[in-house]
């Protein structure tokens, strides 16, 4: 299927394109804040609720588990009923649940609130990626998804540790959770007022009137959302994303505690050092997708995975002073989070027909969150209790290396790269942006 079918028939203005990216940027930022805040508060929450590292890992894993199931369900549902009807309620719900997390008095309550929060956040993420991707011009699709994804690093990884440690030291860890609800409610209202339903929704409704409720393939047949599993970039991309997400949440869950209890940094110093992950991630979310737009998705994934692994293992084994720790963490963010817009956004979107875009992204997120997001923190907690937090960080480095190894099997989808290959006379490489099977 030609890439032009993945762009609105009546092309949105550049201004509107950036409006969609900007509003979703802020919403994703508070998704990240709400998701990661509890991990940055673990130095206070663990003794307050009298839990161990294993239970702390389970708290993060539970959200990842429900996020994964929600992503595949609501990602596919958004392909059928539209994006706005999912994004707006999800934003309101996860904001309220973050506030409610501050009311807990025990492990079971916190686990329950985080589980429901994962449903709301999992519904938002694949739907938002599909929205941003559809409203973007093909030549800057990965770049726009990278800008969107950078919110996770800037708000969730840079600002969240600083916010968490500052508020917890001044007013307690519960207040840090209470204050997070207001921005999400405001952003839901702004989305409702400023972002319209993507054009593909109207096309789906027309298809439904004609009794065509499933996605069209380039052969002219209509296939259900399950058809995404036949695309190699979706099935293999899901495996790659497991290792990518596993690396991320291994460190995000235990990084703050590692810096404070193993490297013996003071709370605010640990917060500033941890924030370097987000600084690097914010830059990487722009630079690595730009590189991928120009030179290819596959080389960007391979190089970034290798360098992320080196930086993570270096942090665990050799970095012992604040400057070396900050450098390692910055490089982890730069290359590690630079991979996310590519493997969870650009590659699945470009590999399937437009009417399966939300489903493809949802499948990637489902598998990565179910195994990587839920499994890695739980495994990390068990390893930390048995062998120490240092070994848990090393596991994260191994997962990053596996990301690079399995990326060798991906098929290239970058429109510019495919166009250059076609112009150079490459046989049967297809037009730029053609769905890749």
N, C-alpha and C positions, 0 to 999 in steps of 0.2 A: 504494500500500500504506500503510495507516494506521500512524502512528508507534508505536502500542502493540505492533505485531508486532516492533518492534526492542528491546523491553524483555523481560527474563526473565519467563516466565509466573508463576513464583513469585518475586516481587521480592526481590532481595537487600536485606539491612538496610543502613541508611546506614553503619553501622560497617564492614561488609564492603566496601561501595563505596569507602570511603576507604582501606581496607587495600590494595585492588587498586591504587588510584592511588598510594599511598605506596611500595609495593614497586617498582612499575614506574618511579616517579620516580627512585629510587636507581639502578636498573639503567640507565635512559636516561642518567643523569648520568655513569656510568662508560663508557657507549658514547661519549658526547661527549668525555670525558677521553681515552680511548684514541684516538679519531679525530683530535682536535685537538692532542694533545700533541706530535706530531712537527713540526707547523707552528710551534709555539711554541719548539721546540728548533732550528729551522732556522739561527739565528745561530751555533750550535755545530756542527750536523750538516753544513751546507754546506761549511765549510772542512775538517772532519774527513774527509768522504767525497770531497772534491774534486769537487763538482758545481756546476752553475750554476743560475740561476733557472728556466730551462726544465725542467731535470730535477727541480727541487724542485716545480714545478707538476705535473709528470707523476706524482710520488709521490702527491700528493693526488688527482689525477685518476683514478689507477688504482683507489684505494679507492672513489671515487664510481662508477666504471664497474661494478665487481663488485657494489657495494651495489645499484645500480639493477636489474641482472639478477636478483639474489637476491631483492629486494623483490617483484617481480612474480611470481616463481615461488613463493616461500614464502608470500606473502600469499594467493595463490589456493589453495595447498596447505593452509593453515590453515583455509580455509573447508570443506575436505573431511575432514581428519583431526583437527582440533582445534588449540588454541592452545598448551597446555602442552608438548606433545611437540616443538614448535619452539622455544619461548622458553628452556626450561631448557638444552638442549645448546648453543644459540647463545650464551648468556651465558657458559658455561664456555669455549667455543672462542675467542671474541674476547678474553677476558681472557688466556688463555695466549699468543695470538699477539701481543698488545701486549708481553708480557714478552720473547718471542722477538725482537721488533724491536730490542731492545737488544744482541743478539748479532751484528748484521750487520757486515760489513767492507767492503761496497761497495754501489753503487747498485742493481745487479741483485737482490741479496739483499733489500734493503729494499723494492724494488718488489714482489717476490714475496710477502713476508710481508704487506704492506699489501693486496695483491690478495685473499689468502685471508681476511684480517680483514674486508674489505668484504662477503664472502659471509655471514659470521656476523652482522655487524651489520645488514646488509640484511634478513636473515631475521627478526631480532628486531623491527625498528621497525614495519612495518605490522601485524604480528601483535599487538603490544602496543597499538597505537592501537585496533584493532578490539576488543580485550579491554576496555580502559578505556571505550570508547564504549558497548559493550553493557551493561556493569555500571553505567552512569550513568543517572540519571533524565533524561528529555528536556530539562527546563527548565534543567539545569545541565551538559549534555553538553559544550558548548564550553568552559565554565569548567573542568570537570575535565580535559579534554584540554589546556587551557592550563596548569593546575597541573602536569600530567604533563610537558608540553613545557618548562616553566620549568627543569627539571633540566638541560637542555642548556645553558642560559645560566648558571645558578648554578655548576654543577660544571665544565662544559666551557669556559665563557667567562670567568667571574669567577675561579674558583679555579685553573683550569689554567695560565694565564699566570704567576700568582704561584708556584704549585707548580713549574712548569717552570724558571723563572729561579732560584728559591731552591735547588732541588736541583742544577741544572746548575752553579751557581756554587760550591756546597759539595762535591759528590761527582762531578760530571760528568754529561753528558747520558744516558749509558747507564743509570745508576742510576735516573734519573727514569722510564725505561721499565720497569725490573725491578720496581719497587715497585707497579705497577698491577694485577698479576694477583690478589692476595689478595682485595680487596673483591669482585671479580666472582664468584669461587668461592663466597664466603659468601652473596652475594645469590641465586645460583642455588639454593642449599640452602633459603633462606628462601622463595623463590617456590614451590618444590616442596612445602614444608610448609604454607604458608598460603593459596595461591591455588588454587581449584578450577577445573575446566573450565567455561566459560560454558554456559548452558542451550541455546544454539543448536546446540552440538555434539550433544547428545542428540537434538534435532529432526532434524538431518541424518542421524544414524544410523538413526532411525526411517524417514525418507524413503528411505534406501538399502534398508532391508528391504522397503519397498513398491515397489522399483524406480524410485524418483524420486530421482535423484542430482544434479539440477540445481536452480537457484533458481527460486522461483515469482514471477511478476510479478503485478501487480494484476489483470491480465486472466485469471489462472488458468493461464496457460501456464508451461512450465518452460523456462528458458533457461540456456545455459552461461555461464561467467565472461566470455567474450568480449562478451557482451551489454552490459557496462558501457560499451563505447565508443559505444553509441547514446544515452547520457545526456549532454546538453550540458554539464552541470556537471563531468562527468568529463573529457571531451575538451578543453573549454576550460580547465578547472581545471588540467589537465596543462600546458598552455601557460603559464598564469599562474605555476605553480609552477616552471617552468624559470627564469623571470626572478628569482623570489624566491630560489631556491636558488643561482642564479648570483651574485646580489648577495652572499649570505652567504659563499660559499666563495671568492669573489674577495678579500674582505677578510680572512677567517679565514686564508687561505693566506699572504698577504703583509702583513697588518697589523702584526705584530710587527717584521718586517724594515723596513717603512716607517717605523715610529716610531724605530727605532734607527739606521737608515742615512740616512734623508732628514731626519727631525726631530732626529736626534742625541741621543736620550734614552739615559741609562744603562740597562743591562739591567733592574734592579729597578724603576726609574721607568717604563720601557716596559711592564713587566708589570702594574704598578698602573694605568697609563693604559688599557692594553688591557682590563683587567678591568672598566672602566666599560661596555663593550659588554655584558657579562654582567649587570651590575647593572641596566642599562636593560632588557635582554632579559627578566630574571626578572620585573620589574615589568610590562613590556608583555605577557608571556605570561599574566598574570592580568587586567590591565585591559582590553586590547583584546578578548579573547574574551568578557569580561563585557559590554562594550559591544555586541559582536556578538550575544550572547544577548538583550539588551534591545532593540536597535534595528536589527539586521540584519547578516548576513554581508557583503553587498555594500558598503554604505557604509564598514564597518570596513576592508575591503581597499583601497578607493579612497583614503581619507584617509591611511591608514598608508603606502601606497606612495609617495604624493607627498611626505610629510614625511620618509620614509626617504631618498629621492633628494636632497632639499635638504640634509639633514645630511651625507650621504656626500660630495657635491660640495664642500660647505663645508670639510670636513676636508681634502680633497685640495688645495684652492686657497687657502684663506684662514686656516685655523687654524694658528698657528705657535707659540703658547705653551701650556704644559701645561693651563691652565684652559680655554682655548677648545677644545683638542683633546679634553679629557675631556668637555666639554659635547656636542660633536658626536658623539663615540662613544657617549655615554649615549643621546642621541636616536636614533641609528642602531639601537641595541639595543631601545629602548622601542617604536618603531614597526615596525622591520623584523622582529624576532622575535615581535612581537605578531600578525603575519600567519600564522605557521606553523601554529598549532593550528587555524586556520580553514580554510586552503586544503588542508592535508594530512590533516586529521582530520574536522572537523564537516561541511564541505560534501560531500566524497565519501560519508561515512557516511550522511548524510541524503538523498542523491540516488538511492540504489539500494535494492533489497530486502536484508533482513538477511543472506541467504545469499550475497550478493555483496559484503558490506561489506569483507572482507579483500582481495578482488580489486580493488575500487575504490580503496582506499587504496594497494594495491600498484602499480596502474597509475600513479597520481599520482606515487608515489615513484620508480618505474622511469624514467619520462620525465624527471622533474626531476633525478634524480641522473645519468642517462645523458648528458643534454645540459648541464644547469646545473652539477651537482656535478662532473662529469668534464671538461666542455668549458671552463667558465669559468676554473678554475685554470691549465689548459694555455694558454689564450689570454692570460691575465694574465701568465704567465711569459714568453711570447714578446714581448708588448708591453713588459714591464719590461726585458728585455734590449735591445730596440730603442730605446725612448724614455724609459725610467725608470719607477720605481715609482709616481710621482705620476699618470701617465696610466692605470695599471692601476686605481687607486682611483676615478678618474673613470668608468671603464667600469662599475664596480660601481654608481655612482649612476645611470647610464643604465639599467641592468637593473632597478633599483628603480622607476624611473619607468614602464617598460614593464609592470611588475606592476600598477600603478594603471590604466594605459590599458586593458589587456585585461580587467580586473576589471569594467568597465562591462557586459560581455556575460554575466556570471554571472546565474543565476536565484536568487532568494532562497529559503533553506531554513529559516531560524530558526523554530522552532515558535511562539514567542511572537508574532513579527511576523505569521506566517501566520494565527494565531488572531485577532489584532486585525483583520486585513483581512477575515477571514470574518465576524467579529462586526459589522463595519461594513457588511456587505452586499456585499462585492466578489464579483462573479459569476465562478464557475468558477475560483476561486483554490485550491480544495481544502482539505481539513482540515489542521490543523497537523501538520507532520512528514511530509506525503505525499511519496513519492518523486517527484523532479522529473525530467522527461525533456526 
